[in-house]
């Protein structure tokens, strides 16, 4: 009886010692490939930031002037199909101005208020800029074109990238005399997408005549790494 127990213990120990080798062999029988896919679509929204500013010695007078012009501008946005969900007037900033004459001397202030806008009707861009210009506004940076359904487009591109990865893995496995097993791992390796700015000057006075009727298409590219088991 004691001998039988010893034999059983030796057998169990042998199985346990061999398990890592078996697991390692199974783990080596995998194939990892990259797959990528591209979709092309025309942007349908435009994001821009309009800035109202004034400079002078009295902050309160500057505030009344800037806030009045910014309010008149936002009150007009419904004419361009922009409701309150698609714009926001940010908190104002006050920047002291100094000169040096043996010591620092305060000469006045710059008061600014920004309005962030998402324009869903791109063909209204020119009229929107004209309205802002009439109220003495400037633009902060270049407008950015984007997709209202960006997330859905990216998901479609990811699905196509996985299909491309499987096709590549099947060809490689067949060339090696094997076949694909189940998916072991999927990792997205795409670069973070960045909406494309429009190539134009930053001051509105230089962009009032720019039309955005033909914005062309942009590319959405997604990449994945997929690991398959091999049979």
Buried (B, 14 or more C-beta within 10 A) or exposed (E): EEEEEEEEEEEEEEEEEEEEEEEEEEEEEBBEBBBBBEBEBEBBBBBBBBBBBBEBEEBEEBBEBBBEBBBEBBEBBEEBEBEEEBBEBEEBEEEEEEEEEEEEEEEBBBBBBBBBBBBBBBEBBBEBBEBBBEBBBBBBEBBBBBBEEBEEBBEBBBEBBBEBBBEBBBEBBEEEEBEBBEBEEBEEEBEEBEBBEBEBEBEBEEBEEBEBEEBEEBEBBBBBBBBBBBE
